[in-house]
Every structure is written in structure tokens, then in C-alpha cells.
Amino acid sequence: MTALLLLTLYELRARKIILGLFGVATLVWVVLALALQLDVIEGSLAGIRFFGDEMVGESEFASGNQELPFGNSMLQTFVFGAEMFAAGAAYWVGILLALFATGGLIASMLERGQVDLLLTKPLSRSKILIGRLLGVSVVMLALLIYLLGAVWLVMSIKTGVWNPRFLIAIGIVFIMFMVLYSLITITSVWTGSAPLALILTFGLLFATLILAIEPLRDQITQPGRGIVIAFYNVLPKFVDVGAYIVPQLVSGQPVESWSPLVSSLAFGIIAYAGAFWLFQRKDF
């Protein structure tokens, strides 16, 4: 199984996928480090310059008699806000890019010649699929640690505000990526088509965007409302996790509900179970 993991990593490297993903991640945090200039005096934010533009400082903010949305100071508010933006970008853009980059790996493993060779090895079919998925998960987790970990270090060193809760976002983004990858996995095993797997996955993402609009769910009349609510409860809560759980974690606010993440995990577990079941019974 370790050999299959290494084979997946080699395939990603040969296709320049790893180079591309980590190149983009490096560009993001290097630009952030160079563009962000902070004037911090005795723990207070005296001024912010982003791409050379002067932004409001703590004294100016205080003079406006405005309440801080989170954090105990303007410095913390700025840091938490910047980290929320970084986590949100990694959640939405990072997951989409990673799906594009790795979406064809399961289907390529099932191509004639490659799957025949794998099945001759003294490994069960479950271990073959696990090895492939481990390769994908290792690359995604390493990418998130590299990108978000670097952003966290840049922000923390420049401001002196160390927010360890931001690192929890790495786990949340990784979990939701693997949840979405479960649909790619079961579709690829079932049909052997990488394009179809990506189409269905992005179709699912679009559906979750629509289903997340609560007023829309309430305005639909019966029996349509029951069907829409059933789909909302069954499908992953991609929008809810990204719009509520991730920002609340990063900003230090209490998470109002973990149910969107839990129900999304349940979807992923069921989809992976179906993929393994199909792979065990598929005739090659």
C-alpha cells in the first residue's frame, strides 16, 4: 500500500501538479509577506500599509467610537480578519484547484493496463484504493499546512498576535476536500470517467450554493419544500461550513453549530463506503 501511495505522488509530480499547487501557494504567502507592512507600537496598531496604501490605525478606529467585531484590540481584529480571509480563500479557491488537479487520479488508476497490473499484486482491492486516496490526501494536507501555516507565521511574526485557532482551519478545509473527493471517488469507480466525476462534483457544489439560501427553502410550497429540505439535509453543507464554522473558528468566536460539518462527514463516509463496495465487485 505504501508503494501505491508513492506511485500516486510520483504521478502527481510527473504531471507537474505538485509543482503547480505549491507554486501558487508560495506566490500567495510571499506576496502577502511583502505587501503587508504594519506599524505596531507597544502592542497597538499604529498603522497598516497594504500594497503601499495607508489604512486606518487603532487610534483612528477608536476615535470613531466603533465596536470591534471580534478580538480585544484593533490589532487583533485586523489579524483575525486577515486570517479569516486567508482561510476562506483556501477553503473555496484551494479546494476547487485541488479538485481540478487531482480529480482524474482515481479514473486513471482504473484504465486498462494499469488496473490489470495493480490487481496482479498481492494486495486486496481495498488496499489498492486506500493507497490511491492516501496519495491524494497527503498532497492536499501538505499543501494546506504549507500555505496556511506560512500565512499564519507571516501574520504572527509581523504582528505579535499568535492565533493557534487559525491552524484548526487546516483540518476543516482538509475534511471538506475529502468529503467532496468522495463523490469523485465513487463516480470514477462506477463509470471510469474523470470528466463525469468532476462534472457531478461541481454540480453538487452548485446545488449546495442554492440549497444554502434559507429564504428560498422557506418560500417553496409543498411538496417541493419537503424535497428541497431533504436534499439540504442529505448533501454536504459546503457553504455552511465555509461561511460559518471556518470564520468562527479563526476569529475566536464560539462555533454555533457543528452539525453542518458532521452531516457532511456522514455523506463522505457513505460515499467512500459505496466506492469501496463497487470497487470490490467491479469486473475488470
C-alpha positions as CSV (number, residue, x, y, z in Angstrom):
1,M,0.0,0.0,0.0
2,T,3.0,2.3,0.7
3,A,4.1,1.6,-2.9
4,L,0.8,2.8,-4.2
5,L,1.0,5.9,-2.2
6,L,4.4,6.7,-3.6
7,L,3.2,5.8,-7.1
8,T,0.4,8.4,-6.7
9,L,2.9,11.0,-5.5
10,Y,5.2,10.2,-8.4
11,E,2.3,10.6,-10.9
12,L,1.3,13.9,-9.4
13,R,5.0,15.1,-9.6
14,A,5.3,13.8,-13.2
15,R,2.3,15.8,-14.3
16,K,3.7,18.9,-12.6
17,I,0.6,19.0,-10.4
18,I,2.5,19.2,-7.2
19,L,4.8,21.9,-8.6
20,G,1.8,24.0,-9.8
21,L,-0.1,23.7,-6.5
22,F,2.9,24.5,-4.3
23,G,4.0,27.2,-6.7
24,V,0.6,29.0,-6.3
25,A,0.8,28.6,-2.5
26,T,4.3,30.1,-2.4
27,L,3.2,33.0,-4.5
28,V,0.3,33.8,-2.2
29,W,2.2,33.9,1.1
30,V,5.2,35.7,-0.4
31,V,3.0,38.4,-1.9
32,L,1.3,38.7,1.5
33,A,4.6,39.0,3.3
34,L,5.9,41.7,1.0
35,A,2.7,43.7,0.6
36,L,1.7,43.8,4.3
37,Q,3.5,46.4,6.4
38,L,2.4,47.1,10.0
39,D,3.4,49.8,12.5
40,V,2.9,48.1,15.9
41,I,3.8,50.3,18.9
42,E,3.7,48.7,22.3
43,G,1.1,46.1,21.2
44,S,-1.1,48.7,19.5
45,L,-1.7,49.0,15.8
46,A,-0.5,52.5,14.8
47,G,-0.9,52.0,11.0
48,I,-1.3,49.5,8.2
49,R,0.0,49.7,4.7
50,F,-1.2,47.1,2.2
51,F,0.4,47.3,-1.3
52,G,1.6,50.8,-0.2
53,D,-1.8,52.2,0.7
54,E,-2.3,53.6,4.2
55,M,-5.1,52.0,6.1
56,V,-6.8,53.0,9.4
57,G,-4.9,52.7,12.7
58,E,-6.1,51.8,16.1
59,S,-6.3,55.4,17.4
60,E,-8.4,56.4,14.3
61,F,-10.7,53.5,14.8
62,A,-11.1,54.3,18.5
63,S,-12.0,57.9,17.7
64,G,-15.0,56.7,15.7
65,N,-16.5,55.0,18.8
66,Q,-17.0,51.8,16.9
67,E,-17.2,48.4,18.5
68,L,-14.7,45.8,17.5
69,P,-16.4,42.9,15.7
70,F,-14.0,40.4,17.3
71,G,-10.8,40.5,19.2
72,N,-9.8,42.7,22.1
73,S,-8.0,45.4,20.0
74,M,-7.8,46.8,16.5
75,L,-4.6,44.8,16.0
76,Q,-6.3,41.5,16.9
77,T,-9.3,42.5,14.8
78,F,-7.1,43.1,11.8
79,V,-5.1,39.9,12.3
80,F,-8.2,37.8,12.8
81,G,-9.9,39.4,9.7
82,A,-6.8,38.8,7.5
83,E,-6.6,35.2,8.7
84,M,-10.4,34.7,8.1
85,F,-9.8,35.9,4.5
86,A,-6.9,33.5,4.0
87,A,-8.8,30.6,5.4
88,G,-11.8,31.4,3.3
89,A,-9.6,31.7,0.1
90,A,-8.0,28.3,0.9
91,Y,-11.5,26.8,1.5
92,W,-13.1,28.0,-1.7
93,V,-10.3,28.5,-4.2
94,G,-7.9,26.0,-2.8
95,I,-10.4,23.1,-2.7
96,L,-11.6,23.9,-6.3
97,L,-8.0,24.0,-7.6
98,A,-7.1,20.8,-5.8
99,L,-10.2,19.0,-7.2
100,F,-9.2,20.1,-10.7
101,A,-5.6,18.9,-10.1
102,T,-6.4,15.5,-8.6
103,G,-9.8,14.7,-9.9
104,G,-8.6,12.3,-12.6
105,L,-6.3,10.2,-10.4
106,I,-8.9,7.5,-9.5
107,A,-10.2,7.2,-13.1
108,S,-6.6,6.9,-14.4
109,M,-5.9,4.1,-12.0
110,L,-8.8,2.1,-13.5
111,E,-7.6,2.4,-17.1
112,R,-6.8,-0.9,-18.8
113,G,-3.3,-1.9,-18.3
114,Q,-2.7,0.0,-15.1
115,V,-5.5,-1.6,-13.1
116,D,-4.7,-5.0,-14.6
117,L,-1.1,-4.6,-13.3
118,L,-2.3,-3.4,-9.9
119,L,-4.6,-6.4,-9.5
120,T,-1.7,-8.8,-10.0
121,K,-0.1,-7.5,-6.9
122,P,-0.6,-9.3,-3.6
123,L,-2.9,-6.6,-2.3
124,S,-6.6,-6.5,-1.7
125,R,-8.7,-4.2,-3.8
126,S,-9.5,-2.2,-0.7
127,K,-5.8,-1.6,-0.1
128,I,-5.3,-0.5,-3.7
129,L,-8.0,2.1,-3.4
130,I,-6.8,3.2,0.0
131,G,-3.3,3.7,-1.3
132,R,-4.5,6.0,-4.1
133,L,-6.7,8.0,-1.7
134,L,-3.8,8.3,0.7
135,G,-1.6,9.8,-2.0
136,V,-4.3,12.4,-2.7
137,S,-4.8,13.2,0.9
138,V,-1.1,13.5,1.7
139,V,-0.6,16.1,-1.1
140,M,-3.7,18.1,-0.1
141,L,-2.8,18.1,3.6
142,A,0.8,19.1,2.9
143,L,-0.4,21.9,0.6
144,L,-2.7,23.3,3.3
145,I,-0.1,23.1,6.0
146,Y,2.4,24.8,3.7
147,L,0.0,27.6,2.6
148,L,-2.0,28.3,5.7
149,G,0.9,27.5,8.1
150,A,3.1,30.1,6.2
151,V,0.3,32.7,6.2
152,W,-0.1,32.1,10.0
153,L,3.6,32.5,10.6
154,V,3.8,35.7,8.5
155,M,0.9,37.3,10.3
156,S,2.0,36.2,13.7
157,I,5.6,37.3,13.3
158,K,4.7,40.7,11.8
159,T,2.0,41.5,14.4
160,G,3.0,39.5,17.5
161,V,-0.6,38.1,17.6
162,W,-0.4,34.3,17.7
163,N,-3.8,32.8,17.0
164,P,-3.5,29.0,17.2
165,R,-7.2,28.6,16.4
166,F,-6.4,29.5,12.8
167,L,-4.5,26.3,12.4
168,I,-7.7,24.3,13.1
169,A,-9.0,25.7,9.8
170,I,-6.4,23.4,8.1
171,G,-8.3,20.4,9.4
172,I,-11.7,21.8,8.4
173,V,-10.6,22.6,4.9
174,F,-8.9,19.2,4.5
175,I,-12.1,17.4,5.8
176,M,-14.3,19.2,3.4
177,F,-12.0,18.5,0.5
178,M,-12.0,14.8,1.3
179,V,-15.8,14.9,1.6
180,L,-16.1,16.3,-1.9
181,Y,-13.5,13.9,-3.2
182,S,-15.7,11.0,-2.0
183,L,-18.1,11.9,-4.9
184,I,-15.2,11.9,-7.4
185,T,-14.1,8.5,-6.0
186,I,-17.5,6.7,-6.2
187,T,-18.3,8.2,-9.6
188,S,-14.8,7.3,-11.0
189,V,-15.1,3.7,-9.7
190,W,-18.6,3.4,-11.0
191,T,-18.1,4.9,-14.5
192,G,-14.3,5.2,-15.0
193,S,-14.9,8.7,-16.3
194,A,-12.9,11.6,-14.7
195,P,-14.8,14.3,-16.6
196,L,-18.1,13.0,-15.4
197,A,-16.8,12.8,-11.8
198,L,-15.7,16.4,-11.9
199,I,-19.0,17.5,-13.5
200,L,-21.0,15.8,-10.8
201,T,-18.8,17.2,-8.1
202,F,-19.1,20.8,-9.3
203,G,-22.8,20.2,-9.9
204,L,-23.1,19.2,-6.3
205,L,-21.2,22.4,-5.2
206,F,-23.7,24.5,-7.3
207,A,-26.6,22.6,-5.7
208,T,-25.3,23.3,-2.2
209,L,-25.0,27.0,-3.0
210,I,-28.7,27.1,-3.9
211,L,-29.8,24.9,-1.0
212,A,-27.9,27.1,1.5
213,I,-30.3,30.0,0.8
214,E,-32.6,29.7,3.7
215,P,-35.3,32.1,2.5
216,L,-35.5,30.1,-0.7
217,R,-36.1,26.9,1.2
218,D,-38.9,28.6,3.2
219,Q,-40.6,30.2,0.2
220,I,-41.1,26.9,-1.8
221,T,-44.5,25.4,-1.3
222,Q,-45.2,21.8,-0.5
223,P,-44.5,19.2,-1.6
224,G,-41.4,20.9,-3.2
225,R,-40.3,22.3,0.2
226,G,-40.0,18.8,1.7
227,I,-37.9,17.6,-1.2
228,V,-35.6,20.6,-1.1
229,I,-35.2,20.3,2.7
230,A,-34.4,16.6,2.3
231,F,-31.7,17.3,-0.3
232,Y,-30.3,20.0,2.0
233,N,-30.1,17.6,4.9
234,V,-28.5,14.8,2.9
235,L,-26.0,16.7,0.8
236,P,-22.7,18.2,2.2
237,K,-23.1,21.6,3.8
238,F,-20.2,23.1,1.8
239,V,-21.4,26.7,2.1
240,D,-22.4,26.5,5.7
241,V,-19.1,25.1,6.8
242,G,-17.2,27.8,4.8
243,A,-19.4,30.7,5.8
244,Y,-19.9,30.0,9.5
245,I,-17.7,27.3,11.0
246,V,-14.4,28.4,9.5
247,P,-14.8,32.1,10.3
248,Q,-16.0,31.4,13.8
249,L,-13.0,29.2,14.5
250,V,-10.5,31.6,13.1
251,S,-11.9,34.7,14.8
252,G,-12.1,33.0,18.2
253,Q,-15.9,33.1,18.4
254,P,-17.8,30.1,19.7
255,V,-19.0,27.8,16.9
256,E,-22.8,28.0,16.9
257,S,-23.3,24.5,15.4
258,W,-21.1,21.7,14.3
259,S,-24.0,19.9,12.6
260,P,-23.1,21.1,9.0
261,L,-19.6,19.5,9.4
262,V,-21.0,16.3,11.0
263,S,-23.6,15.8,8.3
264,S,-21.0,16.5,5.6
265,L,-18.7,13.9,7.1
266,A,-21.6,11.4,7.1
267,F,-22.1,12.0,3.4
268,G,-18.4,11.4,2.7
269,I,-18.3,8.2,4.8
270,I,-21.3,6.8,3.0
271,A,-19.9,7.7,-0.5
272,Y,-16.5,6.2,0.3
273,A,-18.2,3.0,1.6
274,G,-20.1,2.8,-1.7
275,A,-16.9,3.3,-3.7
276,F,-15.1,0.5,-1.9
277,W,-18.2,-1.8,-2.3
278,L,-18.3,-1.0,-6.1
279,F,-14.5,-1.5,-6.5
280,Q,-14.7,-4.9,-4.8
281,R,-17.3,-6.1,-7.2
282,K,-16.2,-4.4,-10.4
283,D,-15.3,-6.7,-13.2
284,F,-12.0,-5.7,-14.9
